[in-house]
């Protein structure tokens, strides 16, 4: 009797004994118990993967962003828009990647050239965060003028508690502001300035500028 006849006999015996054909027989393939274990295990693994994969990606996303260079915001400025004599007031849309959130907000900064680099200064007073003003000959259009505060020594003035800063954003010794204005990182891309995150400065590090030279 060959294998085919043996298998047919086994199936006939199954039908006589149970009234139906047994799909699996011990020793020749999967038992019912094994089949159910594999089926349930596979279904469970698939459901777990469906649920946890998005959660893991969601949790790891901020780490991926922190590991990058930080987001850069494109502007319409060219290096030729700025000079070494006085800060120039300019605006742009800042793109912020903040952990799980990305959003755009309007921002304005003051830019001067120092030691062949742009010094892009924050408008945020380092005392309590008010918006500092510059020295203007046309305040409505923010057209720069020579320093006009404290006998021409300081260019920036904070309207909240009177802090003064020079043209490089360095605070006066008598100001309540404890530090110079922060500066922003930047890159020049196809001739346009792209602005990155800001960097805190101290009176000892006010001239430390990690940005690329502009020529
Ligand atoms: S917030 Fe600018 S001096 Fe106080």
py3Dmol code that shows the C-alpha trace and the ligand (Angstrom):
import py3Dmol

protein = """\
ATOM      1  CA  UNK A   1       0.000   0.000   0.000  1.00  0.00           C
ATOM      2  CA  UNK A   2       1.534   3.331  -0.991  1.00  0.00           C
ATOM      3  CA  UNK A   3       1.433   6.664   0.914  1.00  0.00           C
ATOM      4  CA  UNK A   4      -1.552   8.002  -1.014  1.00  0.00           C
ATOM      5  CA  UNK A   5      -3.635   4.965  -0.129  1.00  0.00           C
ATOM      6  CA  UNK A   6      -2.539   5.226   3.530  1.00  0.00           C
ATOM      7  CA  UNK A   7      -3.564   8.883   3.677  1.00  0.00           C
ATOM      8  CA  UNK A   8      -6.945   8.108   2.063  1.00  0.00           C
ATOM      9  CA  UNK A   9      -7.562   5.340   4.597  1.00  0.00           C
ATOM     10  CA  UNK A  10      -6.706   7.705   7.466  1.00  0.00           C
ATOM     11  CA  UNK A  11      -9.112  10.293   6.152  1.00  0.00           C
ATOM     12  CA  UNK A  12     -11.883   7.722   5.761  1.00  0.00           C
ATOM     13  CA  UNK A  13     -11.312   6.595   9.332  1.00  0.00           C
ATOM     14  CA  UNK A  14     -11.487  10.194  10.519  1.00  0.00           C
ATOM     15  CA  UNK A  15     -14.781  10.712   8.736  1.00  0.00           C
ATOM     16  CA  UNK A  16     -16.214   7.525  10.272  1.00  0.00           C
ATOM     17  CA  UNK A  17     -15.021   8.506  13.767  1.00  0.00           C
ATOM     18  CA  UNK A  18     -15.793  12.211  13.847  1.00  0.00           C
ATOM     19  CA  UNK A  19     -18.225  12.767  11.008  1.00  0.00           C
ATOM     20  CA  UNK A  20     -15.798  15.166   9.307  1.00  0.00           C
ATOM     21  CA  UNK A  21     -12.413  15.207   7.709  1.00  0.00           C
ATOM     22  CA  UNK A  22      -9.488  16.101  10.015  1.00  0.00           C
ATOM     23  CA  UNK A  23      -7.383  18.786   8.373  1.00  0.00           C
ATOM     24  CA  UNK A  24      -4.232  17.915  10.278  1.00  0.00           C
ATOM     25  CA  UNK A  25      -2.830  14.696  11.610  1.00  0.00           C
ATOM     26  CA  UNK A  26      -0.187  14.198  14.198  1.00  0.00           C
ATOM     27  CA  UNK A  27       3.203  13.408  12.748  1.00  0.00           C
ATOM     28  CA  UNK A  28       2.490  14.535   9.186  1.00  0.00           C
ATOM     29  CA  UNK A  29       1.784  18.282   9.618  1.00  0.00           C
ATOM     30  CA  UNK A  30       0.322  20.805  12.048  1.00  0.00           C
ATOM     31  CA  UNK A  31      -2.030  19.678  14.767  1.00  0.00           C
ATOM     32  CA  UNK A  32      -5.140  21.712  15.460  1.00  0.00           C
ATOM     33  CA  UNK A  33      -3.487  23.061  18.612  1.00  0.00           C
ATOM     34  CA  UNK A  34      -0.398  24.119  16.690  1.00  0.00           C
ATOM     35  CA  UNK A  35      -2.467  25.666  13.943  1.00  0.00           C
ATOM     36  CA  UNK A  36      -4.525  27.687  16.452  1.00  0.00           C
ATOM     37  CA  UNK A  37      -1.363  28.757  18.322  1.00  0.00           C
ATOM     38  CA  UNK A  38       0.292  29.987  15.159  1.00  0.00           C
ATOM     39  CA  UNK A  39      -2.843  31.691  13.892  1.00  0.00           C
ATOM     40  CA  UNK A  40      -3.534  33.465  17.188  1.00  0.00           C
ATOM     41  CA  UNK A  41       0.157  34.338  17.647  1.00  0.00           C
ATOM     42  CA  UNK A  42       0.395  35.792  14.155  1.00  0.00           C
ATOM     43  CA  UNK A  43      -2.802  37.786  14.582  1.00  0.00           C
ATOM     44  CA  UNK A  44      -1.605  39.098  17.960  1.00  0.00           C
ATOM     45  CA  UNK A  45       1.795  40.094  16.548  1.00  0.00           C
ATOM     46  CA  UNK A  46       0.138  41.888  13.627  1.00  0.00           C
ATOM     47  CA  UNK A  47      -2.210  43.805  15.936  1.00  0.00           C
ATOM     48  CA  UNK A  48       0.647  44.734  18.289  1.00  0.00           C
ATOM     49  CA  UNK A  49       2.742  45.960  15.358  1.00  0.00           C
ATOM     50  CA  UNK A  50      -0.197  48.010  14.044  1.00  0.00           C
ATOM     51  CA  UNK A  51      -0.674  49.672  17.436  1.00  0.00           C
ATOM     52  CA  UNK A  52       2.912  50.176  18.562  1.00  0.00           C
ATOM     53  CA  UNK A  53       4.681  51.160  15.345  1.00  0.00           C
ATOM     54  CA  UNK A  54       3.034  54.621  15.159  1.00  0.00           C
ATOM     55  CA  UNK A  55       3.592  55.103  18.919  1.00  0.00           C
ATOM     56  CA  UNK A  56       7.309  54.363  18.623  1.00  0.00           C
ATOM     57  CA  UNK A  57       7.647  56.669  15.597  1.00  0.00           C
ATOM     58  CA  UNK A  58       5.752  59.387  17.509  1.00  0.00           C
ATOM     59  CA  UNK A  59       8.019  59.031  20.558  1.00  0.00           C
ATOM     60  CA  UNK A  60      11.269  58.979  18.597  1.00  0.00           C
ATOM     61  CA  UNK A  61      10.451  61.877  16.250  1.00  0.00           C
ATOM     62  CA  UNK A  62      11.677  64.659  18.622  1.00  0.00           C
ATOM     63  CA  UNK A  63      14.978  62.827  19.084  1.00  0.00           C
ATOM     64  CA  UNK A  64      15.377  62.673  15.327  1.00  0.00           C
ATOM     65  CA  UNK A  65      14.765  66.413  15.109  1.00  0.00           C
ATOM     66  CA  UNK A  66      17.168  67.240  17.935  1.00  0.00           C
ATOM     67  CA  UNK A  67      19.800  65.178  16.192  1.00  0.00           C
ATOM     68  CA  UNK A  68      19.569  67.372  13.107  1.00  0.00           C
ATOM     69  CA  UNK A  69      21.070  70.789  12.467  1.00  0.00           C
ATOM     70  CA  UNK A  70      18.011  72.612  13.741  1.00  0.00           C
ATOM     71  CA  UNK A  71      15.568  74.193  11.392  1.00  0.00           C
ATOM     72  CA  UNK A  72      16.584  77.089   9.136  1.00  0.00           C
ATOM     73  CA  UNK A  73      14.157  79.782   8.082  1.00  0.00           C
ATOM     74  CA  UNK A  74      14.509  81.253   4.608  1.00  0.00           C
ATOM     75  CA  UNK A  75      14.506  85.056   4.281  1.00  0.00           C
ATOM     76  CA  UNK A  76      14.566  87.546   1.415  1.00  0.00           C
ATOM     77  CA  UNK A  77      17.754  89.218   2.747  1.00  0.00           C
ATOM     78  CA  UNK A  78      21.035  89.371   0.899  1.00  0.00           C
ATOM     79  CA  UNK A  79      24.328  90.134   2.625  1.00  0.00           C
ATOM     80  CA  UNK A  80      24.458  93.414   0.662  1.00  0.00           C
ATOM     81  CA  UNK A  81      21.377  94.616   2.621  1.00  0.00           C
ATOM     82  CA  UNK A  82      23.584  95.115   5.703  1.00  0.00           C
ATOM     83  CA  UNK A  83      26.579  97.235   6.718  1.00  0.00           C
ATOM     84  CA  UNK A  84      29.251  97.599   9.414  1.00  0.00           C
ATOM     85  CA  UNK A  85      28.140 101.012  10.677  1.00  0.00           C
ATOM     86  CA  UNK A  86      24.649 100.510  12.136  1.00  0.00           C
ATOM     87  CA  UNK A  87      22.198  97.684  12.806  1.00  0.00           C
ATOM     88  CA  UNK A  88      19.448  97.244  10.211  1.00  0.00           C
ATOM     89  CA  UNK A  89      15.980  96.226  11.359  1.00  0.00           C
ATOM     90  CA  UNK A  90      14.518  93.347   9.275  1.00  0.00           C
ATOM     91  CA  UNK A  91      11.644  90.887   9.557  1.00  0.00           C
ATOM     92  CA  UNK A  92      11.141  87.285   8.499  1.00  0.00           C
ATOM     93  CA  UNK A  93       8.972  84.246   9.197  1.00  0.00           C
ATOM     94  CA  UNK A  94      10.624  81.963  11.707  1.00  0.00           C
ATOM     95  CA  UNK A  95      10.061  78.216  11.332  1.00  0.00           C
ATOM     96  CA  UNK A  96      10.131  76.415  14.678  1.00  0.00           C
ATOM     97  CA  UNK A  97      10.459  72.647  15.226  1.00  0.00           C
ATOM     98  CA  UNK A  98       9.495  72.339  18.870  1.00  0.00           C
ATOM     99  CA  UNK A  99       9.529  68.637  19.817  1.00  0.00           C
ATOM    100  CA  UNK A 100       6.245  67.362  18.341  1.00  0.00           C
ATOM    101  CA  UNK A 101       5.125  70.713  16.921  1.00  0.00           C
ATOM    102  CA  UNK A 102       6.189  72.661  13.843  1.00  0.00           C
ATOM    103  CA  UNK A 103       4.925  76.162  13.286  1.00  0.00           C
ATOM    104  CA  UNK A 104       5.781  79.518  11.678  1.00  0.00           C
ATOM    105  CA  UNK A 105       5.756  82.839  13.525  1.00  0.00           C
ATOM    106  CA  UNK A 106       6.699  86.389  12.487  1.00  0.00           C
ATOM    107  CA  UNK A 107       9.998  87.581  13.962  1.00  0.00           C
ATOM    108  CA  UNK A 108      12.135  90.700  13.667  1.00  0.00           C
ATOM    109  CA  UNK A 109      15.850  91.119  14.300  1.00  0.00           C
ATOM    110  CA  UNK A 110      18.650  93.651  13.984  1.00  0.00           C
ATOM    111  CA  UNK A 111      21.610  92.843  11.728  1.00  0.00           C
ATOM    112  CA  UNK A 112      25.063  94.412  11.588  1.00  0.00           C
ATOM    113  CA  UNK A 113      28.294  93.171   9.988  1.00  0.00           C
ATOM    114  CA  UNK A 114      31.141  92.557  12.424  1.00  0.00           C
ATOM    115  CA  UNK A 115      34.475  90.874  11.615  1.00  0.00           C
ATOM    116  CA  UNK A 116      33.216  89.762   8.216  1.00  0.00           C
ATOM    117  CA  UNK A 117      30.204  87.959   9.649  1.00  0.00           C
ATOM    118  CA  UNK A 118      26.581  88.869  10.093  1.00  0.00           C
ATOM    119  CA  UNK A 119      25.617  89.526  13.681  1.00  0.00           C
ATOM    120  CA  UNK A 120      21.874  88.826  13.691  1.00  0.00           C
ATOM    121  CA  UNK A 121      20.630  90.169  17.030  1.00  0.00           C
ATOM    122  CA  UNK A 122      17.420  89.243  18.819  1.00  0.00           C
ATOM    123  CA  UNK A 123      14.907  91.960  19.714  1.00  0.00           C
ATOM    124  CA  UNK A 124      14.307  90.340  23.131  1.00  0.00           C
ATOM    125  CA  UNK A 125      15.703  92.267  26.121  1.00  0.00           C
ATOM    126  CA  UNK A 126      17.720  89.952  28.369  1.00  0.00           C
ATOM    127  CA  UNK A 127      16.236  91.542  31.500  1.00  0.00           C
ATOM    128  CA  UNK A 128      12.583  90.478  31.346  1.00  0.00           C
ATOM    129  CA  UNK A 129      11.994  89.945  27.657  1.00  0.00           C
ATOM    130  CA  UNK A 130      10.528  93.218  26.356  1.00  0.00           C
ATOM    131  CA  UNK A 131      11.008  94.230  22.720  1.00  0.00           C
ATOM    132  CA  UNK A 132      13.999  96.584  22.458  1.00  0.00           C
ATOM    133  CA  UNK A 133      13.959  99.579  20.101  1.00  0.00           C
ATOM    134  CA  UNK A 134      16.800 100.952  18.025  1.00  0.00           C
ATOM    135  CA  UNK A 135      17.948 104.489  17.303  1.00  0.00           C
ATOM    136  CA  UNK A 136      15.993 105.685  14.286  1.00  0.00           C
ATOM    137  CA  UNK A 137      15.802 108.804  12.169  1.00  0.00           C
ATOM    138  CA  UNK A 138      12.452 107.510  10.853  1.00  0.00           C
ATOM    139  CA  UNK A 139      10.847 105.492  13.626  1.00  0.00           C
ATOM    140  CA  UNK A 140       7.792 104.562  11.560  1.00  0.00           C
ATOM    141  CA  UNK A 141       9.944 102.823   8.950  1.00  0.00           C
ATOM    142  CA  UNK A 142      12.751 101.786  11.323  1.00  0.00           C
ATOM    143  CA  UNK A 143      15.380 103.687   9.348  1.00  0.00           C
ATOM    144  CA  UNK A 144      18.594 103.485  11.365  1.00  0.00           C
ATOM    145  CA  UNK A 145      20.368 106.535  12.794  1.00  0.00           C
ATOM    146  CA  UNK A 146      23.580 106.839  14.852  1.00  0.00           C
ATOM    147  CA  UNK A 147      23.328 105.825  18.533  1.00  0.00           C
ATOM    148  CA  UNK A 148      21.199 108.351  20.404  1.00  0.00           C
ATOM    149  CA  UNK A 149      21.078 107.056  23.962  1.00  0.00           C
ATOM    150  CA  UNK A 150      23.302 108.132  26.879  1.00  0.00           C
ATOM    151  CA  UNK A 151      25.101 110.780  24.870  1.00  0.00           C
ATOM    152  CA  UNK A 152      25.460 108.637  21.746  1.00  0.00           C
ATOM    153  CA  UNK A 153      27.014 105.609  23.454  1.00  0.00           C
ATOM    154  CA  UNK A 154      24.129 103.180  23.033  1.00  0.00           C
ATOM    155  CA  UNK A 155      21.966 102.252  20.066  1.00  0.00           C
ATOM    156  CA  UNK A 156      19.281 100.024  21.614  1.00  0.00           C
ATOM    157  CA  UNK A 157      16.841 101.089  24.315  1.00  0.00           C
ATOM    158  CA  UNK A 158      14.398  98.890  26.206  1.00  0.00           C
ATOM    159  CA  UNK A 159      11.147 100.760  26.975  1.00  0.00           C
ATOM    160  CA  UNK A 160      10.287  98.607  29.998  1.00  0.00           C
ATOM    161  CA  UNK A 161      13.080  99.356  32.504  1.00  0.00           C
ATOM    162  CA  UNK A 162      15.530 101.410  30.463  1.00  0.00           C
ATOM    163  CA  UNK A 163      18.250  98.888  29.543  1.00  0.00           C
ATOM    164  CA  UNK A 164      20.709 100.174  26.953  1.00  0.00           C
ATOM    165  CA  UNK A 165      22.821  98.212  24.465  1.00  0.00           C
ATOM    166  CA  UNK A 166      25.502  99.335  22.004  1.00  0.00           C
ATOM    167  CA  UNK A 167      25.378  98.669  18.233  1.00  0.00           C
ATOM    168  CA  UNK A 168      26.562  95.070  18.829  1.00  0.00           C
ATOM    169  CA  UNK A 169      23.830  94.413  21.370  1.00  0.00           C
ATOM    170  CA  UNK A 170      26.158  94.572  24.391  1.00  0.00           C
ATOM    171  CA  UNK A 171      24.364  95.780  27.519  1.00  0.00           C
ATOM    172  CA  UNK A 172      25.574  98.875  29.383  1.00  0.00           C
ATOM    173  CA  UNK A 173      27.123  98.237  32.827  1.00  0.00           C
ATOM    174  CA  UNK A 174      24.318 100.107  34.581  1.00  0.00           C
ATOM    175  CA  UNK A 175      21.431  98.407  32.769  1.00  0.00           C
ATOM    176  CA  UNK A 176      19.182  95.902  34.515  1.00  0.00           C
ATOM    177  CA  UNK A 177      19.769  93.627  31.517  1.00  0.00           C
ATOM    178  CA  UNK A 178      22.378  91.055  32.643  1.00  0.00           C
ATOM    179  CA  UNK A 179      23.593  89.916  29.213  1.00  0.00           C
ATOM    180  CA  UNK A 180      24.009  91.053  25.595  1.00  0.00           C
ATOM    181  CA  UNK A 181      21.198  90.397  23.137  1.00  0.00           C
ATOM    182  CA  UNK A 182      21.225  86.851  21.767  1.00  0.00           C
ATOM    183  CA  UNK A 183      22.443  86.283  18.220  1.00  0.00           C
ATOM    184  CA  UNK A 184      21.108  83.867  15.634  1.00  0.00           C
ATOM    185  CA  UNK A 185      22.951  81.266  13.623  1.00  0.00           C
ATOM    186  CA  UNK A 186      22.629  81.497   9.853  1.00  0.00           C
ATOM    187  CA  UNK A 187      23.662  80.011   6.518  1.00  0.00           C
ATOM    188  CA  UNK A 188      23.876  81.678   3.136  1.00  0.00           C
ATOM    189  CA  UNK A 189      21.899  79.597   0.634  1.00  0.00           C
ATOM    190  CA  UNK A 190      21.915  80.636  -3.034  1.00  0.00           C
ATOM    191  CA  UNK A 191      22.752  84.205  -2.006  1.00  0.00           C
ATOM    192  CA  UNK A 192      20.001  84.502   0.603  1.00  0.00           C
ATOM    193  CA  UNK A 193      20.332  84.435   4.377  1.00  0.00           C
ATOM    194  CA  UNK A 194      18.670  81.514   6.149  1.00  0.00           C
ATOM    195  CA  UNK A 195      18.263  81.996   9.901  1.00  0.00           C
ATOM    196  CA  UNK A 196      18.667  79.219  12.479  1.00  0.00           C
ATOM    197  CA  UNK A 197      18.239  79.024  16.264  1.00  0.00           C
ATOM    198  CA  UNK A 198      19.517  81.767  18.560  1.00  0.00           C
ATOM    199  CA  UNK A 199      22.576  81.598  20.836  1.00  0.00           C
ATOM    200  CA  UNK A 200      22.843  83.191  24.276  1.00  0.00           C
ATOM    201  CA  UNK A 201      25.816  85.488  24.892  1.00  0.00           C
ATOM    202  CA  UNK A 202      27.513  86.874  27.979  1.00  0.00           C
ATOM    203  CA  UNK A 203      29.621  90.015  28.372  1.00  0.00           C
ATOM    204  CA  UNK A 204      32.694  87.774  28.036  1.00  0.00           C
ATOM    205  CA  UNK A 205      31.470  86.058  24.854  1.00  0.00           C
ATOM    206  CA  UNK A 206      29.629  88.876  23.071  1.00  0.00           C
ATOM    207  CA  UNK A 207      32.039  88.702  20.074  1.00  0.00           C
ATOM    208  CA  UNK A 208      32.054  84.902  19.765  1.00  0.00           C
ATOM    209  CA  UNK A 209      30.164  84.245  16.549  1.00  0.00           C
ATOM    210  CA  UNK A 210      30.165  80.641  15.238  1.00  0.00           C
ATOM    211  CA  UNK A 211      28.599  81.617  11.897  1.00  0.00           C
ATOM    212  CA  UNK A 212      30.303  81.475   8.481  1.00  0.00           C
ATOM    213  CA  UNK A 213      32.097  84.500   7.022  1.00  0.00           C
ATOM    214  CA  UNK A 214      30.178  86.327   4.337  1.00  0.00           C
ATOM    215  CA  UNK A 215      32.842  86.641   1.611  1.00  0.00           C
TER     216      UNK A 215
END
"""
ligand_1 = """\
4
LIG
S 12.730 94.066 30.165
Fe 14.173 95.357 29.225
S 14.941 96.539 30.842
Fe 13.535 95.236 31.794
"""
view = py3Dmol.view(width=600, height=400)
view.addModel(protein, "pdb")
view.setStyle({"model": 0}, {"cartoon": {"style": "trace"}})
view.addModel(ligand_1, "xyz")
view.setStyle({"model": 1}, {"stick": {}})
view.zoomTo()
view.show()
